[in-house]
Amino acid sequence: MNDCEKTACGHKEELLQIMKLGMIITQTDPETVFNALRLALYGLEQRDEVRIFLSGRGVDIDKIDDPRFDVNTLARKVLDAGGQFLACGTCLKLRGSGGSEICPLSTLKDHYEIVRDSDRMVTV
């Protein structure tokens, strides 16, 4: 597809190519999660759609506390920019958690739909 297309009056108009980026976070290593969220935020700044599914240890994302990698602030920026977090309900229940704003209780169906509907997937 071309980056520009002529309109009826002959002017070129830029076409937006929106990518649907799906991410699966399965760990709590501060640096790895921080970099995944940086990628998510960058995608949102490019006007892409970003959906993040937290699975396994990833549902503890809001418990990551490392002064070098401020995961919680970055996760908030992703939310504020329009990103969506979903968290494995079974994984949350195993940890005695009902979820949070960053880790909303979700289902296997939600996980599947992210994989099915995304143009690209990143797993960390």
N, C-alpha and C positions, 0 to 999 in steps of 0.2 A: 504494500500500500504506500502511496506517496505521502510525504509529510504535509504537502499543501495540495489544495484542489481549487480550481477556478469556480467562482460564484457566477451567478447570472450576469452580473455587471462586469465580469472580466477580472476582478480582483482575486488575489489568492487568499485563501483562508486556511489557517493551520488546523489540521485534524488531530484531535486528541486520541492517542492510542492508550487506553486504560488497560493495565494488566491487573489480573486478580492474583495476588500473591497469598499463598497459604503457608503458614509456618506451624511447625510442631516443635514444642520445647519440652524435652523430657528430662532435664537436669537442672541443677542449681549452681553450677560452677559460675561464680560472679562474672568473670571476664567473658565467657562464652555467651551467657544470657545477655549481658550488656551489649555485645557486638550484634547479636541477633536482633535486639530491640533497636539498635542504631540503624540496621538495614530496614527494619519495618518502618521507622520514622522517615527515613529517606524516601522509601516507596510512597508513603503518604504525601510527602512534600512534592512528589512527581505526579500527584493526583491519582495514584493507583489505589486499588482497594486492597486492604490488608486484614486478614483474619488469622488469629493465632490460637492454636489449640494447645492447652497445657495438659500433659499426661505424665503419669508416674511421678517422679520427684519434681517435675516441672510445676505441679500444682502448689509447691511451696515457694513460688517465685516472690511472693510478697514478704517472705521471711528472710530473703537474702539481705545481709547487712555487711557491706564491705565499703569502707570509705574511698577506695580507689575506683570502684564501679558502682555508681549510685543507680542501681537497678530500679528502685521504687520511683524515683523522680522521672526516669526515662520511660517507665511503663505508664505513668500518668500522662506524659507528653504524647505517647502513642494513642492513648484513649482520647485525649483532648483534640488530637489531629484527625480523629474519626476511625482509628483502628478498633478492632473488636477482639476481645479476649473471650475464650470459652475454656472451661476446665472439666476434665474427666470427673464425673460425679462419683463413680466407684472409687477412684483414687482419693478424692476428697473424703469420702465416707470412711475409707480405711485409715485415714489420718485423724478422724474425729472432727472434721471441719464441714461447715455448712456452706463454705464458699465466701467470697468477698467481691468487691467491685472489680478487682483485677482478675479474680478467679471465680467467675460465676458458675454455679452448678450447671453442667451440661450433660449431654448424652452421647452414646456411641453414634447415634444418627447425626448429631451435629458434627462429630469428627469426620464421619464418612462424607457429609456434604461439603466440608471444606476441601477434602481430597478430590471429590468429584468435580467441584465447580471451579477450582483454581487453575489458572494457566500455568503457574509454576509453583513448586513446593520446595520448602527448605525445612530440613529436620536437624535439630541440634539437641 
